[in-house]
Amino acid sequence: MVRQAIAQWPDYPAIARQVHRRFGLPRTVSVAVCDSLGLWHFFPKKTPGTRLVGMRRIAKLPRIALSRGAVIELQPVEKELLLAQLHVADLQCRLRRWELRFRAEFRHQQKHSSRLLRRSRQHAEKSIALFSRSAHDLKTPLSMLAIPLEKLAIEGDGLPVALRLQLEKIRTALYSVLRAVTHSLDAAQLFLAKNSPILQPHDLGNFISHVVEVYAIAFESYGIALKTEFEKGIICEIDPVDFEKILNNLLSNALKYNLPGSTVSLRLKSVGDNACLYIEDSSLSVPDLKQDAGGNPWSFSSHGIGLTVVRELVRRNRGRLSIHKIPNGMQLILTLPATPQLQKAARSVRPHGFALTMHEIELIAAEHNLLSRRPQVISG
């Protein structure tokens, strides 16, 4: 490969052409110059080769040959000049050989690294798929076990206190395992699934209110105050399945890491063209959440993989999630891009006082986009 590349370089044929023109040789006379690898380059053009047929070398310059019968008179200055040109061409040839070898080694290392990366990715996908199948096989029996435990917890008033305490411990442990299995399935789905989220316009305040209503009874039973403040008319394009998983995880964490008497507040408001959901609590477990040496806020040991899954789900919905420590607890800020046209339509009210439906909001926004694209006629 190196020899073939050198055969195409013009340095040595240029020296042969220069000698041919310098001494005014006719076209029937050929000049050959030998490179550092032993290939002869001819002028007029011939295919480079290792043999000289019908040519003889010049005595004072054995790397230059002429057709038989051709004679040239070399002056000392011309001889030194040709020797210097050959030396320069040899140096350039050596540099190019190194360049070719370096490129070949680099391509080989690049292919080797790509092969290793592809194998590692395939191994990781197989491991995640195996873990996902195992987690899916565990989820069904765990869910079946939760049904009688819930029934005993509701109808077990006549049971002894010690037995009820044991049942409550078993129920708590069962739901912890079930939550970990669910997180594992969500993580496997995120890492293996190739499909993109189905984004649909939703009134974010109403959507969050419906999810919070499910948790309101649980917060009250645990003695945790839940405060909500949602700005109306904020429209965002979200995947409802993904966003419900996000809210379920964040609310279950707030329920899990707060003690009776604490307060959890949810505030939704528009900031510019974005919708921001603030979740603040006075979680007593916040000082125990240790970050890694690099300050990674997703390495909280007490939260497992739940927040990692939430962060990926938020990214799928074109948003971002940030965690901050505040003097009395922890604050999570979920930011999503709002849709200004839909938001403007949602704030409008019909003459009889009822708010617009989501279908009407979409129609008004589509009409607004069409009107904005029409060419405007300036009068006067």
N, C-alpha and C positions, 0 to 999 in steps of 0.2 A: 504494500500500500504506500509506503514511504517512497519507494523507487518510482512508482507510477505518478505520485504527486510531484516529485522533483522533475520528472520528464516533461511536465506541463509548465514549469516555471521558465520565464523568458530570459533569465540572466545569462546563461551560457550561450544560447542562440544569438543573443545580442552581441556578445564578444565575437562570435564567428562572423556575423554580418559586418561588424566594424572592421575586422581584418580584411574581409573580402572587398569592401569599398575603399579602405585605406590604400590598398595596393592596386586598385583598378583591375581586379581579376575578371575575366569574362564569366558569363553565366554557366558555361560548360565546366568550369572549375569549381569544385566543392571545398569548403573549409569546415573542419570538424574540431570541436573543443570538448575535452573530457572533464566531467564534473568530479566531485569528491567521492562519488559512489562507483565510478568506473563506467558511467554511461557517456556515449559520444553524441553530441548535439551538432547538427549539420546546418550549413547554409550554402546554397538554396535548400529549402525545407526537405527533409527526409525524416523518416521515423527514427527516433533515438534508439540506439542499440549498443551492444558491448563489443561489436566487431567492426574492423576497418577493412573494407573490400575495395581494392583498387586505389588505395591512398597510402601515403607515407608520412611519418611524423617529421616535424622540424627538429633538427639536431639540438639547437639551443633551447627549444621549448617543446619537450616531448608530449605535452598535453594539447598541442595544436598540430593538426595534420592537414595536408593538402592532397589534391588529386595527383596521381603520378604524372610526372612531366612538368608540373607547375613549380616555379621557383620564385621566392621573394627574398629581398635583402633587408634584414632587420638591423637597425641602428641600436646602439646600447640603450638610448633613451626609450625607444619603442619597446625594446625587450623588457625593461624595468616597468614600463607602463602596463604592458600586458600581464606581467607577473603580479602587479598590484591589483589589477582588475580581477584576475583569477582568485587572488587571496580574498578580496572583498566578496566575490561570489561564493567562495567556500564558506565564509563566515555566515552569510545570509542563508546558505543551504543548511548549515548546522542549526541555526536558530529556528528555521522552519521545521526541521526534523524534531527538535524539542517541542515545538508548538503542536505538531501532529501527534506526538506521543502523549503530551499532556491532555489534548482533547480526547484522544482515544481512552486514556485512563479515566478522565472525568466522565465520559459517557458510560464507561463500564461501571463506575461507582454509582452514577445516577440510576442506571438500570437496576443495579443490585439493591440500592436503597428503596427504589420504587417497588421492587419485588418483595422486600422485607416488610414495607409498609402495607402492601396489599395483603400479604399473609397475616400480618398482625390484625388488620381490620376484619378479615374473614374469620380469624380465630375469635375476636371479640364479639362479632355478630353471632357466631355459633354459640358462644358461652351465654350471651344475653338471651338468645332464643331458647336455650335449654333451661335457663333460670326462669324465663317467662312461663314456659310450659309447666315447670314444677310449681311456680307460684299460682298459676291458674288451677292446677289440680288441688292445691291446698285451700283456695278461696271458697269453693263450693261446700266442703264439709265444715269449714269454720262458720260459714253463714248458717248452715243447718243447726250447728250447736248453739248459735246465738238465739235462735227462736225459743227453745224451752227455757233458756236462762232468763230471757226477758219476761216470759210468762211467769216464772217463779218469782222474779223480782217484783212483778205487779201484784200477783195474787198470793204472795207468801207472807201475809201479815201474821198468820197463825204459827209460823215456824219459829223455833228458838232464836234468840238474838245471835248466839255464836254461829249458828248455821247460816243465818242471813248475812253475817259479816264474811263468812267464807265464800258464799255465793257471790257477794259483791266483789271480792278479790278476784275470783275466777272470771267474772264478767269483765272486769277491768283488764285483766291479762289477755283475755280472748280478743277484746276489741283492739288492744295494742298490736297483737299479732296480725289481726285482720287489716289494720291500718298499714302496717309494714308491707303486707302482701299486696295491698292495693297500690301503694306507692311503687313497689317493684314492677307491677304490671304497667303502671303509667310510664315509668322510666323506660321499660322495654319498648313500649309503643312509640315513645318519642324517638328513641335511638334507631329503631328498626323501620318505622313507618316512613314511606316515601310520599304519602299524600299530604297536601297542604290544607290548612284550616279553611273551613267554610265561613267566611266573614259575612255577617248580616247586620243591618242597622238596628240598634236597640236603644230604648230609653234607659240609660245606665242606672238612674235612680230607682226606677220601678223594678228593674232586674235585680239589683242588690237588695231592695226591700223584700222581695219575695223569698230570697234565700235567707235573709236575716230573720224573717218571721219563724222559720223552722227552728232556729237556734235560740230564739227569745225565751222559750219555756225552759230550755236547758240552762241558760245563764241565770234565770230566776231561781231555779231549783238549787243551783250551786251557790247562790248568794252573791252573784257577781252582777254589778250594775252595768247595763248596756245602754249607751247613749248614741243616738243616730241623728245626723243632720245632712240631708241630701238636697242639693240644689236641683231644681226641676228643669226639664227641657234640655238636658245634656245627652246628645245622641252620639253614639260611637259604633263603629263596625267591629263586632266581636264574634267569635265562635261560641255559641251558647254552651256547648258541652265543655269546652276548655275553660271558659270563664266560671262556670259553676264549680268545676274542680278547684280552680284557684281560690274562690271564696270559701269553699268547704274546708280546704286545708288551712287557710289563714284563720278562719273562725274557730276551727277545732284546736289549733295551736293556742289561740287566745283563751279558749275554755280550759285547756289542759294546763297551761303554765301560769294561771292566776289563782290566787287563794280567795276564799270568801271574804267579802268586804272591799275587794278591789273594784276598779272601774275600767271598762273597755269602751272606747269611743270610736265611732266611724263617721268621717266627714267626707262628703263628696262635693267638689266645687270645680268650676272651670278656671283654668289659668292660661290666658291667651287662647291658643287653638288646641289646648290639651285639656283632658279631664283627669283630675288628681283625686285619688281615694286615699285618705289618711286613716290609718288604723293605729291607735295609741292605747297602750295599757300600762298598768302599774305592776307588771309581772315581777314577782319576787325571784324568779329564776334567771333573770337577765344577768346579774353579776356572775353567775356560774357558767355562762356561755362563753367559753374560751375560744379565741380566734387562733389561727395558726401563725407561724413565724412571719409569713408574708402579709399578715393583716387581711386575709381573705374573709369577707363577711359571710361566706356561704359554708364555712367550716365549723359552725357551731355544733359542738358534739351532742347537745341534747335534742337537736332537731332532726337528726338522721338525714335521709335523702329527700324529705318532704319539700323543703325550700328549694332544693335543686330542681325538682320536677316543676314547682311553681314558676321558677325563673324561666325555664324553657317554655312553659305554656304561655307566659307573658310575652316572651319573644315571638312566639308563633302568632300572637295577636298584635304585633307591631308596637308593643309597649315596653316598659322597663320597670323594674322593681328595685327599690333601694331600702336599706335597713340602717336605722340610726338609733343610737342610745340617747335618751333624754334623761333629765335629772330624776324623774320619778318612774322610769321604766324604759319601754322600747317603742319606737315609731317605725312603721312600714309605710312607704309611699309608693303607690301603684299609679303609674302615669300611662295614659292611653291617648292616641290622637283622636280628637273630636272632629265631626263633620260639620263645618260652618253652615252649609246650605240646609242640611237636615235640622240642625239646631235652631236656625232661624224660623223654619217652618213649624217646628214643634212648639215654639213659644207663642205662635199666633193662636187666636181664639175665634171660634165661629160666632155669628151674631147671637145665637141662643145660649151661648155661655159654656158649651161643652168643648173639651179639648179635642184636637184633631186625632184621628186614629193613625197607626203606623202606616197603613196603606195610603192614606191621604197625604201623610208627610212625605212619603217617597214620591208620589205623583207631583207634589208641589216642588220638591227639589229637582226632579227631572225637568219640569217645565222651566224652572229658573235657569238650569244649565243650558237648555235650548235657547232661551231668550238672550242669555249673555253671549252666545256665540253668533247671533245674527249681526250683520253689519249695521252700524249705527249711522243714521242720516242726520247731519247737522244742518239745521235750518238757518236761513239768513246768510 
